[in-house]
């Protein structure tokens, strides 16, 4: 039973986009590894931008600087 965990920042992914990610990852595992889609688990964790850092600063800070 494959288990895939996707982590994204919580900054606006729609329900439709998340559904497409789940379907796409499931299809990829079926196509590449011949896994059973009925037993493939995909979890999406949305992380607050204050809790996600890149290059020594939070995503919140980076977005504020860019905007």
N, C-alpha and C positions, 0 to 999 in steps of 0.2 A: 504494500500500500504506500504509494508515494505521498509525501507531505511537503508542500512548498509554502514557504512563508515570504510574502512580499511586504517590504516596509517602505512606506511613502510618507512624505510630510503631509500634515493635515492642512492643506491649503487649497482645497477646491476640487478634488477629483469627484466627479459626479457618480451617481449610482450606476448609470449606463457604462461609464468608463471602467468602473470596478468590475462590473459583470463581464465586460469584454476581456479584461485581464484574466479573470477566472477561466473563462472559456478558452482563451488563447493559450494559457499555460497548460490547461488540461489537454487541449488538442496537440500541443507540442510534445507532451509526454507520450501520448498515444502514437503519434507519428514517428518519433525518434526512438523511443524505448519500448514500444508496443505495450504500454501499460493500460490497464483496464480503467476507463473513465469513471466507472461506478465506484471504484475504490481509491480514486485520486482526490486528495484533499488539498485545497488551496485556501490559505488564510491571508487576508490583507490587514496589516496593522498600520493605522494612521498615527503618526507621531507628531505632537505639537512642534512647531518650528523652534520654540525656545529650547526644546530637548534634542535637537538635531544640530550637530556642529560640523562645519567644514573649514579647514584651514585655520583652526583656532578661534573661530567665532560662530555664533549661532546663526541658523538660517534666518531667523527674525532680524538680526542685525544686518546681515547681508542684503536682505530684501529692502530694508529701510534705507540702506545706503544707495541701492540701485534706483529706488523710486523717487 
